[in-house]
Amino acid sequence: MKKNNFEWFKLDNAAKIFPGQNSKTWSNVFRIGVELKERVDPLLLKKALCRTLQRMPCFNVRIKAGFFWYYFEKNPNDPLVLEDIKNICYRVKFKENGGYLFRVFYHGNRISADVFHAISDGYGNTVFVSTLVAEYLRLKGYDIPAGGMVLDTGAQPTEDEMLDAYTRFASSKAPYNRRDKAVYHAVGTKTGRHMCNYTVGIMSFEQVHAVSKGYGVTITEFFAAILMDIHYRKQLEERKKQREVSVQIPVNLRKFFPTNTLRNFVLCLRVKMNPNMGEYTFEEILKLVSLQLRLVNDEKTVNSMMTQNLKIEQNPFAKFFPLFVKNLSVALTFLLTGEQTTSALLSNIGAVDIPDEMKEHIEKYFFFTGPGKLNGARCGVITLGDKLAFTFSNCYDETDIEREFFTRLVKMGVHVKIESNRS
Protein backbone atom coordinates (compact mmCIF):
# COMPACT_ATOMS: atom_id res chain seq x y z
CA MET A 1 0.00 0.00 0.00
CA LYS A 2 1.35 3.42 -0.92
CA LYS A 3 1.69 6.05 1.74
CA ASN A 4 -0.06 9.39 1.38
CA ASN A 5 2.29 12.15 0.26
CA PHE A 6 1.01 15.25 2.03
CA GLU A 7 3.01 17.03 4.74
CA TRP A 8 0.70 19.86 5.86
CA PHE A 9 -2.46 21.74 4.90
CA LYS A 10 -4.59 24.63 6.09
CA LEU A 11 -7.68 24.35 8.26
CA ASP A 12 -10.91 24.83 6.34
CA ASN A 13 -13.13 27.88 6.88
CA ALA A 14 -15.34 26.24 9.52
CA ALA A 15 -12.44 24.56 11.32
CA LYS A 16 -10.60 27.81 12.01
CA ILE A 17 -12.93 28.83 14.85
CA PHE A 18 -12.71 25.59 16.84
CA PRO A 19 -9.12 25.84 18.18
CA GLY A 20 -9.89 29.33 19.53
CA GLN A 21 -13.01 27.99 21.28
CA ASN A 22 -11.09 25.10 22.82
CA SER A 23 -10.62 25.48 26.57
CA LYS A 24 -9.99 23.56 29.78
CA THR A 25 -13.73 23.07 30.20
CA TRP A 26 -15.07 22.53 26.68
CA SER A 27 -14.16 21.30 23.21
CA ASN A 28 -16.31 20.92 20.12
CA VAL A 29 -16.14 17.12 20.00
CA PHE A 30 -18.69 14.64 18.67
CA ARG A 31 -18.92 10.87 18.44
CA ILE A 32 -19.95 8.24 15.92
CA GLY A 33 -20.36 4.73 17.35
CA VAL A 34 -21.12 1.33 15.86
CA GLU A 35 -22.46 -1.68 17.73
CA LEU A 36 -21.35 -4.96 16.17
CA LYS A 37 -22.86 -8.41 16.64
CA GLU A 38 -19.67 -9.78 18.21
CA ARG A 39 -17.09 -8.65 20.73
CA VAL A 40 -14.36 -6.29 19.52
CA ASP A 41 -10.73 -7.44 19.33
CA PRO A 42 -8.61 -4.35 20.20
CA LEU A 43 -5.46 -5.67 18.50
CA LEU A 44 -7.24 -6.07 15.18
CA LEU A 45 -8.94 -2.70 15.69
CA LYS A 46 -5.53 -1.05 16.10
CA LYS A 47 -4.32 -2.62 12.87
CA ALA A 48 -7.50 -1.52 11.06
CA LEU A 49 -7.02 2.03 12.38
CA CYS A 50 -3.49 2.26 10.99
CA ARG A 51 -4.70 1.15 7.56
CA THR A 52 -7.64 3.55 7.66
CA LEU A 53 -5.42 6.52 8.50
CA GLN A 54 -3.26 5.81 5.45
CA ARG A 55 -6.41 6.15 3.34
CA MET A 56 -7.75 9.25 5.15
CA PRO A 57 -4.90 11.77 5.59
CA CYS A 58 -7.25 14.51 6.84
CA PHE A 59 -7.59 12.44 10.06
CA ASN A 60 -3.91 11.46 10.21
CA VAL A 61 -2.83 14.87 11.50
CA ARG A 62 -1.81 16.93 14.48
CA ILE A 63 -2.45 20.65 14.83
CA LYS A 64 0.34 23.23 14.92
CA ALA A 65 0.29 26.95 15.61
CA GLY A 66 1.82 29.31 13.06
CA PHE A 67 2.23 33.05 13.56
CA PHE A 68 -1.05 33.91 11.81
CA TRP A 69 -3.02 30.65 11.60
CA TYR A 70 -3.18 27.09 12.87
CA TYR A 71 -2.33 24.38 10.34
CA PHE A 72 -2.39 20.59 10.17
CA GLU A 73 0.72 18.51 9.62
CA LYS A 74 1.10 14.79 9.12
CA ASN A 75 1.22 12.98 12.45
CA PRO A 76 4.20 10.55 12.70
CA ASN A 77 3.05 9.03 16.00
CA ASP A 78 1.46 5.66 16.56
CA PRO A 79 -2.34 5.97 16.97
CA LEU A 80 -4.02 4.44 20.01
CA VAL A 81 -7.20 2.49 20.59
CA LEU A 82 -8.60 2.90 24.08
CA GLU A 83 -11.08 1.21 26.36
CA ASP A 84 -14.23 3.29 26.39
CA ILE A 85 -15.11 5.66 29.20
CA LYS A 86 -18.36 6.86 30.74
CA ASN A 87 -17.89 10.53 29.87
CA ILE A 88 -17.87 10.72 26.11
CA CYS A 89 -16.70 13.70 24.03
CA TYR A 90 -14.52 15.21 26.77
CA ARG A 91 -12.19 18.10 26.03
CA VAL A 92 -9.22 17.94 23.66
CA LYS A 93 -5.63 18.80 24.54
CA PHE A 94 -3.52 19.18 21.43
CA LYS A 95 -0.45 17.51 22.95
CA GLU A 96 -2.25 14.49 24.39
CA ASN A 97 -3.06 11.23 22.59
CA GLY A 98 0.06 11.47 20.45
CA GLY A 99 -1.26 14.72 19.02
CA TYR A 100 -4.20 13.02 17.30
CA LEU A 101 -7.44 15.02 17.29
CA PHE A 102 -9.62 11.95 17.55
CA ARG A 103 -9.91 9.08 20.01
CA VAL A 104 -10.95 5.56 18.98
CA PHE A 105 -12.64 3.53 21.74
CA TYR A 106 -13.86 -0.03 22.13
CA HIS A 107 -16.15 -1.61 24.71
CA GLY A 108 -17.81 -5.00 24.40
CA ASN A 109 -19.33 -5.02 20.91
CA ARG A 110 -18.90 -1.30 20.27
CA ILE A 111 -16.39 0.76 18.30
CA SER A 112 -16.57 4.55 18.66
CA ALA A 113 -14.61 7.60 17.56
CA ASP A 114 -14.67 10.98 19.33
CA VAL A 115 -13.53 13.61 16.82
CA PHE A 116 -12.55 17.26 17.28
CA HIS A 117 -14.70 19.27 14.87
CA ALA A 118 -11.67 21.02 13.34
CA ILE A 119 -10.88 17.79 11.46
CA SER A 120 -14.25 17.02 9.94
CA ASP A 121 -18.03 17.14 10.28
CA GLY A 122 -20.62 14.46 10.97
CA TYR A 123 -20.52 13.09 7.43
CA GLY A 124 -16.73 12.87 7.35
CA ASN A 125 -16.60 11.16 10.74
CA THR A 126 -19.26 8.66 9.65
CA VAL A 127 -17.11 7.80 6.63
CA PHE A 128 -14.07 7.47 8.90
CA VAL A 129 -15.81 5.14 11.36
CA SER A 130 -17.55 3.12 8.63
CA THR A 131 -14.26 2.62 6.77
CA LEU A 132 -12.53 1.68 10.04
CA VAL A 133 -15.21 -0.88 10.95
CA ALA A 134 -15.19 -2.33 7.42
CA GLU A 135 -11.40 -2.77 7.57
CA TYR A 136 -11.72 -4.36 11.02
CA LEU A 137 -14.30 -6.85 9.71
CA ARG A 138 -11.99 -7.72 6.80
CA LEU A 139 -9.22 -8.49 9.27
CA LYS A 140 -11.70 -10.76 11.04
CA GLY A 141 -11.99 -12.69 7.78
CA TYR A 142 -15.24 -11.28 6.35
CA ASP A 143 -15.57 -10.22 2.71
CA ILE A 144 -16.56 -6.54 2.91
CA PRO A 145 -16.48 -4.51 -0.32
CA ALA A 146 -16.00 -0.75 -0.53
CA GLY A 147 -18.96 1.43 -1.40
CA GLY A 148 -21.06 4.30 -0.11
CA MET A 149 -19.51 5.55 3.14
CA VAL A 150 -16.90 2.76 3.12
CA LEU A 151 -13.72 3.80 1.33
CA ASP A 152 -11.33 1.42 -0.41
CA THR A 153 -8.31 1.38 1.92
CA GLY A 154 -6.15 0.11 -0.94
CA ALA A 155 -6.81 3.23 -3.02
CA GLN A 156 -5.14 6.63 -2.86
CA PRO A 157 -6.85 9.67 -1.31
CA THR A 158 -8.31 12.00 -3.91
CA GLU A 159 -7.96 15.76 -4.14
CA ASP A 160 -11.73 16.10 -3.80
CA GLU A 161 -11.69 14.27 -0.44
CA MET A 162 -9.10 16.76 0.86
CA LEU A 163 -10.87 19.82 -0.57
CA ASP A 164 -11.67 22.96 1.42
CA ALA A 165 -15.09 23.07 -0.21
CA TYR A 166 -16.07 26.40 1.35
CA THR A 167 -13.33 28.15 -0.61
CA ARG A 168 -14.19 26.25 -3.79
CA PHE A 169 -17.93 26.87 -3.86
CA ALA A 170 -18.53 30.18 -2.04
CA SER A 171 -19.46 32.52 -4.89
CA SER A 172 -22.59 34.49 -3.95
CA LYS A 173 -22.71 38.23 -4.58
CA ALA A 174 -25.71 38.69 -2.30
CA PRO A 175 -24.83 39.59 1.31
CA TYR A 176 -26.59 37.61 4.01
CA ASN A 177 -27.37 39.43 7.22
CA ARG A 178 -28.20 37.12 10.11
CA ARG A 179 -29.68 38.80 13.16
CA ASP A 180 -29.97 36.37 16.03
CA LYS A 181 -31.20 37.31 19.49
CA ALA A 182 -30.44 35.75 22.84
CA VAL A 183 -33.06 33.04 23.34
CA TYR A 184 -34.60 30.92 26.08
CA HIS A 185 -32.54 28.16 27.70
CA ALA A 186 -33.78 25.34 29.89
CA VAL A 187 -31.12 25.26 32.58
CA GLY A 188 -30.68 22.94 35.54
CA THR A 189 -28.12 21.43 37.89
CA LYS A 190 -24.77 21.35 36.14
CA THR A 191 -22.85 18.08 35.97
CA GLY A 192 -19.20 17.98 36.97
CA ARG A 193 -16.50 19.27 34.63
CA HIS A 194 -16.02 17.08 31.55
CA MET A 195 -19.09 15.04 32.49
CA CYS A 196 -21.84 14.22 29.99
CA ASN A 197 -25.21 12.60 30.59
CA TYR A 198 -26.53 10.93 27.48
CA THR A 199 -29.81 9.25 26.70
CA VAL A 200 -30.43 7.30 23.51
CA GLY A 201 -33.81 6.38 22.08
CA ILE A 202 -33.75 3.50 19.58
CA MET A 203 -36.83 3.46 17.36
CA SER A 204 -38.17 2.31 14.01
CA PHE A 205 -37.39 4.64 11.14
CA GLU A 206 -40.54 3.52 9.35
CA GLN A 207 -42.72 4.37 12.35
CA VAL A 208 -41.18 7.83 12.69
CA HIS A 209 -41.42 8.41 8.95
CA ALA A 210 -45.10 7.45 8.93
CA VAL A 211 -45.91 9.91 11.74
CA SER A 212 -43.93 12.80 10.21
CA LYS A 213 -45.41 12.10 6.77
CA GLY A 214 -48.85 12.24 8.34
CA TYR A 215 -48.07 15.81 9.42
CA GLY A 216 -46.69 16.64 5.96
CA VAL A 217 -43.13 17.33 7.17
CA THR A 218 -39.70 15.69 7.07
CA ILE A 219 -38.30 13.74 10.01
CA THR A 220 -35.85 16.57 10.82
CA GLU A 221 -38.67 19.13 10.78
CA PHE A 222 -40.79 16.82 12.95
CA PHE A 223 -38.08 16.33 15.58
CA ALA A 224 -37.19 20.05 15.57
CA ALA A 225 -40.84 21.00 16.13
CA ILE A 226 -41.12 18.66 19.14
CA LEU A 227 -37.96 20.16 20.67
CA MET A 228 -39.24 23.68 20.05
CA ASP A 229 -42.68 22.89 21.49
CA ILE A 230 -41.16 21.36 24.66
CA HIS A 231 -38.95 24.41 25.27
CA TYR A 232 -41.83 26.78 24.46
CA ARG A 233 -44.13 25.17 27.02
CA LYS A 234 -41.37 24.80 29.61
CA GLN A 235 -40.67 28.53 29.41
CA LEU A 236 -44.37 29.34 29.80
CA GLU A 237 -44.33 27.50 33.13
CA GLU A 238 -41.10 29.10 34.36
CA ARG A 239 -41.27 32.80 33.63
CA LYS A 240 -43.50 35.74 32.78
CA LYS A 241 -41.17 37.44 30.33
CA GLN A 242 -40.96 35.24 27.24
CA ARG A 243 -37.93 35.03 24.96
CA GLU A 244 -37.60 33.50 21.53
CA VAL A 245 -37.10 29.74 21.29
CA SER A 246 -34.76 28.45 18.58
CA VAL A 247 -33.41 25.15 17.29
CA GLN A 248 -30.08 25.03 15.45
CA ILE A 249 -29.90 22.52 12.59
CA PRO A 250 -26.58 21.77 10.83
CA VAL A 251 -27.04 21.09 7.10
CA ASN A 252 -24.73 18.91 4.99
CA LEU A 253 -23.75 21.15 2.05
CA ARG A 254 -22.70 18.17 -0.07
CA LYS A 255 -26.33 17.81 -1.12
CA PHE A 256 -26.09 21.23 -2.84
CA PHE A 257 -22.54 21.21 -4.23
CA PRO A 258 -20.69 18.45 -6.16
CA THR A 259 -18.01 17.27 -3.75
CA ASN A 260 -17.16 14.28 -1.57
CA THR A 261 -14.84 16.22 0.71
CA LEU A 262 -14.12 14.48 4.00
CA ARG A 263 -13.37 17.75 5.76
CA ASN A 264 -15.92 20.18 7.17
CA PHE A 265 -18.67 21.17 4.76
CA VAL A 266 -21.67 22.00 6.89
CA LEU A 267 -23.67 25.13 7.66
CA CYS A 268 -25.94 25.74 10.65
CA LEU A 269 -29.48 26.99 10.09
CA ARG A 270 -31.83 28.17 12.83
CA VAL A 271 -35.59 27.93 13.13
CA LYS A 272 -37.24 30.04 15.79
CA MET A 273 -40.52 31.20 17.27
CA ASN A 274 -41.60 34.17 19.39
CA PRO A 275 -44.00 33.20 22.21
CA ASN A 276 -44.99 36.85 22.61
CA MET A 277 -46.91 36.66 19.34
CA GLY A 278 -49.55 34.47 20.98
CA GLU A 279 -50.32 30.87 21.90
CA TYR A 280 -49.12 28.14 19.55
CA THR A 281 -50.42 24.64 19.01
CA PHE A 282 -48.02 21.85 18.08
CA GLU A 283 -49.45 21.85 14.55
CA GLU A 284 -48.73 25.58 14.24
CA ILE A 285 -45.16 25.06 15.43
CA LEU A 286 -44.74 22.25 12.90
CA LYS A 287 -45.85 24.58 10.12
CA LEU A 288 -43.60 27.38 11.39
CA VAL A 289 -40.54 25.13 11.52
CA SER A 290 -41.20 23.60 8.11
CA LEU A 291 -41.74 26.95 6.38
CA GLN A 292 -38.66 28.56 7.94
CA LEU A 293 -36.37 25.64 7.19
CA ARG A 294 -37.50 25.26 3.59
CA LEU A 295 -37.17 29.01 3.02
CA VAL A 296 -33.41 28.99 3.73
CA ASN A 297 -32.51 25.39 2.90
CA ASP A 298 -31.64 25.94 -0.77
CA GLU A 299 -28.43 26.29 -2.76
CA LYS A 300 -28.56 30.06 -3.31
CA THR A 301 -29.32 30.99 0.29
CA VAL A 302 -26.72 28.69 1.84
CA ASN A 303 -24.17 29.94 -0.71
CA SER A 304 -24.85 33.49 0.47
CA MET A 305 -24.35 32.41 4.12
CA MET A 306 -21.20 30.50 3.22
CA THR A 307 -19.76 33.44 1.27
CA GLN A 308 -20.47 35.79 4.15
CA ASN A 309 -18.58 33.48 6.54
CA LEU A 310 -15.64 33.33 4.15
CA LYS A 311 -15.49 37.13 3.88
CA ILE A 312 -14.85 37.34 7.61
CA GLU A 313 -11.83 35.07 7.25
CA GLN A 314 -10.56 36.95 4.18
CA ASN A 315 -10.97 40.42 5.65
CA PRO A 316 -7.64 42.11 4.85
CA PHE A 317 -7.66 44.02 8.14
CA ALA A 318 -8.10 40.89 10.27
CA LYS A 319 -6.24 38.45 8.03
CA PHE A 320 -2.79 39.39 9.29
CA PHE A 321 -3.56 39.66 12.98
CA PRO A 322 -1.24 37.38 14.99
CA LEU A 323 -2.76 34.07 16.03
CA PHE A 324 -2.99 34.99 19.71
CA VAL A 325 -5.15 38.01 18.79
CA LYS A 326 -7.41 35.84 16.63
CA ASN A 327 -7.71 33.28 19.44
CA LEU A 328 -8.60 35.99 21.94
CA SER A 329 -11.26 37.36 19.58
CA VAL A 330 -12.79 33.93 18.95
CA ALA A 331 -12.77 33.03 22.65
CA LEU A 332 -14.38 36.34 23.63
CA THR A 333 -17.04 36.05 20.90
CA PHE A 334 -17.84 32.50 21.98
CA LEU A 335 -18.05 33.57 25.62
CA LEU A 336 -20.49 36.38 24.83
CA THR A 337 -22.59 34.59 22.19
CA GLY A 338 -21.79 30.85 21.97
CA GLU A 339 -25.04 29.02 22.59
CA GLN A 340 -26.91 32.18 23.58
CA THR A 341 -28.81 32.22 20.29
CA THR A 342 -29.77 28.54 20.43
CA SER A 343 -32.23 26.77 22.73
CA ALA A 344 -31.48 23.30 21.33
CA LEU A 345 -29.31 21.65 18.69
CA LEU A 346 -30.56 18.97 16.30
CA SER A 347 -28.06 17.31 13.97
CA ASN A 348 -29.40 14.56 11.69
CA ILE A 349 -26.79 12.64 9.70
CA GLY A 350 -29.55 10.63 8.04
CA ALA A 351 -29.24 7.14 6.62
CA VAL A 352 -25.82 5.47 6.73
CA ASP A 353 -24.86 4.14 3.30
CA ILE A 354 -22.76 0.98 3.69
CA PRO A 355 -22.58 -2.31 1.73
CA ASP A 356 -25.15 -5.00 2.54
CA GLU A 357 -22.32 -7.43 3.36
CA MET A 358 -21.32 -5.09 6.20
CA LYS A 359 -24.84 -4.55 7.53
CA GLU A 360 -25.03 -8.26 8.39
CA HIS A 361 -22.44 -7.70 11.16
CA ILE A 362 -23.86 -4.48 12.65
CA GLU A 363 -26.69 -3.90 15.10
CA LYS A 364 -26.87 -0.09 14.93
CA TYR A 365 -25.07 3.24 14.69
CA PHE A 366 -24.99 6.06 17.26
CA PHE A 367 -24.31 9.78 16.88
CA PHE A 368 -23.50 11.94 19.93
CA THR A 369 -23.11 15.69 19.44
CA GLY A 370 -21.19 16.20 22.68
CA PRO A 371 -22.47 18.26 25.63
CA GLY A 372 -22.90 22.01 25.41
CA LYS A 373 -21.89 24.60 27.99
CA LEU A 374 -25.45 25.92 28.27
CA ASN A 375 -27.87 23.80 26.23
CA GLY A 376 -29.17 20.59 27.79
CA ALA A 377 -30.77 19.43 24.55
CA ARG A 378 -28.01 18.76 22.04
CA CYS A 379 -29.35 15.99 19.89
CA GLY A 380 -27.87 13.65 17.29
CA VAL A 381 -29.80 11.44 14.88
CA ILE A 382 -28.50 8.62 12.69
CA THR A 383 -30.20 5.72 10.91
CA LEU A 384 -29.12 2.29 9.72
CA GLY A 385 -31.83 0.32 7.98
CA ASP A 386 -34.95 0.57 10.12
CA LYS A 387 -33.06 1.48 13.32
CA LEU A 388 -33.03 5.18 14.09
CA ALA A 389 -30.98 6.33 17.09
CA PHE A 390 -31.92 9.67 18.66
CA THR A 391 -29.41 10.86 21.25
CA PHE A 392 -29.53 13.60 23.88
CA SER A 393 -26.20 14.87 25.21
CA ASN A 394 -26.91 16.80 28.40
CA CYS A 395 -24.71 18.96 30.63
CA TYR A 396 -27.41 18.96 33.36
CA ASP A 397 -28.60 16.32 35.81
CA GLU A 398 -32.28 16.91 35.00
CA THR A 399 -33.98 14.60 32.50
CA ASP A 400 -37.34 16.33 31.96
CA ILE A 401 -36.73 17.33 28.32
CA GLU A 402 -35.56 13.87 27.25
CA ARG A 403 -38.41 12.21 29.12
CA GLU A 404 -41.01 14.51 27.56
CA PHE A 405 -39.56 14.07 24.07
CA PHE A 406 -39.63 10.28 24.08
CA THR A 407 -42.99 10.18 25.87
CA ARG A 408 -44.52 12.21 23.07
CA LEU A 409 -43.15 9.83 20.47
CA VAL A 410 -44.60 6.84 22.29
CA LYS A 411 -48.01 8.55 22.47
CA MET A 412 -47.82 9.06 18.70
CA GLY A 413 -47.32 5.34 18.16
CA VAL A 414 -43.52 5.15 17.95
CA HIS A 415 -42.00 2.39 20.08
CA VAL A 416 -38.82 3.64 21.81
CA LYS A 417 -36.11 1.64 23.59
CA ILE A 418 -34.04 3.77 25.99
CA GLU A 419 -30.31 3.44 26.74
CA SER A 420 -28.32 5.77 29.01
CA ASN A 421 -25.09 6.19 30.96
CA ARG A 422 -26.99 7.65 33.92
CA SER A 423 -26.76 5.52 37.07
N, C-alpha and C positions, 0 to 999 in steps of 0.2 A: 504494500500500500504506500502510495506517495504521501509525503508530508506536505501540509499546506505551506505556502511560501510567503505569507505576510509577516511583517515585523511589528507594525503599529498602524492604528487608524484613529480618526477623530470620533468623538461621541456624536450621535445624531441629535437633531434639534430638540426632541423631547428629553433625551437622556441628560442633557446639560444641566437641567435644574436639580436632578436627584442627588448628586454629590453635595451640593450646597445645602440641601434639606437634611442631609444625614447628620444625626446627632447621637449622643450617648443614650437617649431615651427612645429614638424612633428612626426607622429606616423604611423606605418604600420597597417592601419585599412581599412577594406573593408565592403561592405554592400550587403546583400541579402534582396530584398523586394518582397512582394506579394500584388497584387491588387485584392481584393475580389469584389463580385457583390453586396455587401451591406455594409452599414456603420459599422465601428468597435466600439464595446462596450469595453471601456478601463477596466472596472471592471472585465469582463469575461476574457479579455486578461491577466490581472494580475494573475488571478486564473490559467489559462492555463499555464502561464510561470512557476509558482511554481511547477506544476505537471511535466512539461517538464524537469526542472532542477533536480528533483529527479531521472529521467530516464537517464540524461546525466551529470554525475558527472564531466566530463572534462570541462564543462562550468560553473559548480557551484563552482567556485574557486576564490581566490584572490592570488596575487603574493607576495612572501616574499623574502627578501634578506638574504641568509646565508653568511658565511665567504668566501666560494669559489664559490658558484653557487646560482642563484635564484631557488626557488621551488614554487610549488602550494600547497596551503592548502585549505581545505573545508571552504567555506564562510558561516558564520552563520547569515549574515545580510539578511534583507528582500529585494528582488529584486524590482526594479522600472520599470514601464512602463511610457514613457514620450511622450508628444506631439511633433510631428516631427518639425525639424528646417530646415532652408534653406541650411545651410552649413553642408553637410553630411560628415561623416568620419573625424571629427576633432580630435585633439590630445587626447591622453589618459593620465590621471594622476592616478597613482595607488591607491591613497587614496580617490579619488572621487567616486561617484556612489556606495557607500557602499562597495567599493573595487572590484566590478565586472568589468571584462575586456570586457564586451559587454554592449551595450545600446539597449533596445527594444523601438521602436517608433510606434506611430499610427497617422494617419491623414486621415480623410474621410474614404475611403474604403481600405486604405493601412496599412499593418503591415510590419515593417522593423527591421532588426538587424544589427547594426554596431559592428564588432568584431575585437579585437586586434589579430593580426596574431599569437601571441605566443600561443593562445588557440588552434586554428585549421586552416585548409585551406578552400578553396572554397567549396569542397565537404562536409566537416564536418559542415560548417555553413549552407549549403543548407539543410542538414538533420535536423539540429537544428531548422531552420525556418519552414521547412515543418512539422516537428513533432509538433511544437508550434501551427501552423495554424490549423492542424488537430485536436488537442486537443481543441482549441478555437471553432471550428465548432461543435465538440461533445457537448460542453457546451451550444451551441446555440440550441441543440436538433437534429442535423443531425447525421445520422448513417455513420460514417467514419471508415473503417477498417484500420489496420496497413498494411504495405507492401511497398516495394521499399525504398524510402527515408523517409518514415513515420514509426517511431518506435512505438512499443507497450508500452505506458506509464505505463501499469500495470505490465510489465516484469522487471526483474533485468538487470542492465548493465552487459555486458559480458567482460571477460578479453581481448578479441580481440578488442573490441571497445576502450579500454583504452591503447592499445599497442603502445609503441614507435617502430614503424615498421622499422625505419631506422636501429636501433640496431639489430633487429631481422633478417633483410634480407640482410644487407650489407656484402658481402662475397667475392668480387672480389679480385683476386691477381694481376690484371693488373692495374698499375697506370694510372691515367688520367690527362694529363697536359692540362689545358685550358689557352690559351694565348689570352686575350681580350685587344683590343686597345681602347683608347678614341675615340668616334665616334661623328658624326654630331648630333646637337640638334637644333630643331626649337624653338627658344626662342621668347619672346614677352614681353608685359607689365604685370608684376606680379600683381596678385590679392592681397588683404589684407591678413594679417596673419590669418590662419585657415579658409580661404575662399576657396570654390571649385565651379567652373563652370561646370555643367554637361549638356550633350546633349544626348538624347536617341533616337535612330531610331528603330521604331517597324516595322517589315517586315515579309513577309511570308517565313517560313523555306523552303517550297517546291520550291519557286521561287529562293531563294539563292542556294539551292542544285542543281537545274537544271542548273544554270549558272556555278557553280563551276565544276559540272560533265562534262559540255561541254568543259571545259579547261583540264579535266583529273586530277583534284586535289581535295583535301578535302576542306571543308568550312574553317577550320582554316588556311590552306595553302593559300587559296584564299584571305581571309581577310588580312593575314600577307603580302602578295604580294602587295595588294593595299596600305597598310600603308608604305611599303618600297618604292614603286614607288613614292608616294606623297612626302616623305622626300627627295628622290633622286633628283627629279625635282625641289623641293623648294631650295635645296642647290645649284643646278646649277645656279639658278637665283640670289643667294645671294653672292656667293663668288668664287674666282678663285681657291684657294687651296681646293681640295676636300678631305673629310675624309670618312671613311667607314660609312655605314648606317646599323643599326642592329635593329632587332625586338626580344624582349625577350618573350618567350612562356612557361609559367608554364605547366608542364605535371603531370597528376594524376597518381601516381605510382601504384595505386590499380589495374590498368589494367594489370600490369606485375606480381604482387606478390599477393598471396592469403590472403588478409586481408580486414576487414571492419572497420579498425581503424577510429575513429572520430577525431583523433588528426592530426597534420600535417603529410602528406605523399605526398609531391609534390617536383618536381625538375625543375629548370628553364633551358630551352634550348635557344640558340640564333641562329638565322639565320642572315647572313650578306652579304653585297656586297661592292665591292670596285669600285667607279665611275672612278678611275684613269685607270682602265683596258679598258675603252672604253665606247661608248654609249650603253645603254640597252633599249630594247623595253619592254613593259609590259609582253609580252609572255615569253621573256627571263628571266625576274625577277621571274615570276611564276615558271618556270622550276628550277631556281636556289634555290628558297625557298623550293620547293618540294623535290629536291634531298638532300639538306642539312638536312632538318628535318627528312626525312626517313632514312638517314645515321646514325643518332644518336638516333633516337626514337625506340630503341629496348632494350630488357631486359638486355643483357650483357653490353651494353654501359652505360645505366643509372645506373646499379649496380656498375660499375667502378667509375662513378662520385659520387655516394652516398657513396661508401667506402672511397674515397678520402676526402670527407667532414667530415666523421666520424673520420678519422685519425687526422685531425686538432684538434678536440675536445679531442681525447684520447692521444694526445702528452704528454708524461710524464713530459716534461720540463714545458709546459704551464698549465698542468692540475691543479697544486696546486698553481697557482698564486692567490692572493686574488681577490675578486670580483671587487674591485674598479680598479685594474690593467686591468682585462679583459674588464670592461666597457670602460675604456679609450682607449684600443686597438681597440675595436669594433667601438667606436665613431670616432676615428681618421681614421680608414680604410674606414668607410662609408663616411666621409667628403672628403677624397681624391679620392675615387672610386665611391661609391654609384651608381648613374645612369649614370656615365660617359661612361660606355661601352654599353649603351642602348639608341637608338633613340626613341623607342616606346615600349610599353608593350601591349601584347594581351593575355588575359586569357579567355579561353572558357570552361565553366563548362559543356556545352553540354545539352542534353535533361534531364529534370527533370522527375524522375520516381516516380509518386504518384498514388494512387488508382483512378479509374474512378469516384467513388462516390465523391471524393474531387475535381476533375477537374470541376465538374458541378458548383462549387461555386467560381471559380477563373477565373479572366480575363487574367492575365499574371504575370510572374516573372520578376525581375530586378536584375542585378548584377553590382555593382559599385566597381571598384578597389581602389578608394581613390586617391586623387591628389598626384602627385610627387612633388619633390622639384625643378626639372629641366625639366622633360619631360611633354609636354602638351598633348601628346597622350597616355594616359593610359586607356586601353579599356577592357571592360568586356562583355562577350557574354553568354547568357543563353536562353534556348528554352523550351517552354511548348506547346505541340501539334504543331500547325502550326505557333505559334507566337514566333518569334525570336527577342530578345531585344539586340541591340548593343549600348553600352554606352561609351561615352567619359567622362573622369574626367580630368579637365583641370585647371592648376594653373596659366594660362594666360587669359587675356581679349580677345585676338584675337580668331577668330573662323574659320580661313581659312582652317585648316586641316579637321575639322569636315565637313565643307561645301563641300569641294572637295571630301571627302570620300563618303558622301551620294549622291552627285550629280553623281558620277561615277556609283553607284549602280542603280540609277534611269535610267541612259542612257543605262544600260545593261538589263533593263526590270524588275527591282525589285522595287515594290511600297514601299515607305518609309513614315511613319508617324513620325513627329518629336515632341518630348517633351523636355522641358528645364526649368531650374530654373533661366535662365538669364532674366533680366527685359527688 
